[in-house]
Amino acid sequence: MKATIITIGDEILIGQITDTNSVSIARHLNAAGIVVLAKNSVGDDAARITEAVERALRDSEVVVLTGGLGPTKDDITKKTLAALFGCGMVRDEAVAAHVERMLAARGIEYNELNRAQALVPAACTVLFNAHGTAPGMWFERDGRAVISLPGVPFEMEHLMQDEVMPRLRRRFSLRQIVHRTLVTSGLAESMLAERIAAWEEALPSYLRLAYLPNPGAVRLRLSAYEVEGGAAEREIERQFEALRRLIPRYVVGYETASVQELVHRMLTERGATLATAESCTGGTLAAKFTAQAGASAYFLAGAVAYSNEAKRSMLDVPAATLERWGAVSEQTARAMAEGIRRRLDRRELTGSNHGQHRAAVAGSLFGGGDVQRNAQDIGQDGPPEPGFAAPAAEHGAWNVDPQTFRHLKAVPDGKGHAFQNRLQEIGP
């Protein structure tokens, strides 16, 4: 079954407000197995609204509109739909009584504009709005449904949950839509697509793959539309298991999983401890870890050494390194990581050293000169105990700007995925 969503209001088209209603409506419809073909926004214009609804009815069994149901003259959706369905307006006494009670409770005069809220097209079924004065409306034509809802988001949400979705399930025979999302990190979208091309080509025809890039991660969503849910879910799981075997070191998890959550779990399970040393990132890297509940089990300290003097005095970065390679370089990032770990080992920052293993991560942003701007250096200094396959420090780079970095959810990079892989090499 197909649906179209239409949002109404000049304020949407001029960018005065953000349309969140269509997002919520799409989620409700999708969860019920209804495929959303299109989302359209139109202004407060009767001809445009009529054209949008007529066009939607040609392609969809369900059309959901929001907006334009208020009491003022620019709210024209009710009258437009009445004309479209060839009917007049009638007074709904239940709506009138509800509006009067709501206004009285708020100390608002029950005037002519508010009385007009009880006028509805004669051809519609009224959807009772317990949370506002504008009722929803349900129309039908040739076995297709047109549903009009108020534009106030929380009123629309309650009507979708309490009225619209139950009616759709009773009215139509709905099949399922199944989505499952695998989160990857460490490969850019184009590199990932090249790596998994054969797997993608072999997918069953009813499964659709979508690439959803985010800063620091690429999500892969498999979808099956209008299917028998159980069989599709099993096939999607089978396909993702095959993908995990194909790119094991790049898989973070499913749905909303993030790299910091994965690293949090790995550090906790291994009894490892962590410290960070940062420059231009200003503590953002540390904040990503400490935002996780239970981070106190492994996170020891974070240092923000912004100036060269701070790098020398706080982290023992050699002056020669700064002079030769610059403040923002792989060599300086490594020295920062080594410096904070040495200080922790000497108990200069925390007074204790928790856990069997210790790791330090240092990050800084290229700032100018002849060095490429807006790249990210991560230097990592790991534990000195024997039995580790990784070198003492690894380097990775992102081409991101400082603002983007503040939203990064990934520590690994496209070359060495240093931090995640290093932890995987640490034994229990």
Protein Blocks (a to p, Z undefined) as FASTA:
>chain_A
ZZddddedfklmnopaccfklmmmmmmmmmnopacfbdcdddddfklmmmmmmmmmmmpc
bdcdeejiafbfklmklmmmmmmnopacdddfklmmmmmmmmmmnopacdfklmmmmpcc
fkbccdddfkbmbdcddddeehiacddddfblklmmmmmmmmmmmmmmmmpccddddddd
dddehiafklmmmmmmmmmmmpcfkbccdddddehiacdddddehiafklmmmmmmmmmm
mmmmmmmmlpnbghjacfklmmmmmmmmnopacddddfklnommmmmmmmpghklmmpmb
dcddfblmlmmmmnopafklmmmnojbdfklmmmmmmmmmmmmmnopmnopaedjbdcdd
dddddfbhjbdehiacddddddfbehiabdfbdcddddddfklmmmpcbfbdfklommlm
mmmmpcZZ
